[in-house]
Amino acid sequence: MREVIASTNLPSVKTALGEADMADITISIPEEKLAKLREKASACGVSAEEIVRAGIDRLFEGPEEDFERAATYVLKKNEELYRRLA
């Protein structure tokens, strides 16, 4: 296993300025996964850290945004249906 240091996009809020800080995290991953990560990053023209950061962002943003989008769609359709039935 090899340790990789990656900057994460997990913000802590500065109360005075309202800006986000970046924190560092160290993870251990098998060599073959690190090689695949580097290959994918190279193919995309970004760093391995950026690929990891994007994955973390997607993990936290995905399901909640999907739910909100679906809920908004259903509420809009119900509103249209109720309007037609009135």
Order of alpha helices (4+ residues) and beta strands (2+ residues): beta-beta-alpha-alpha
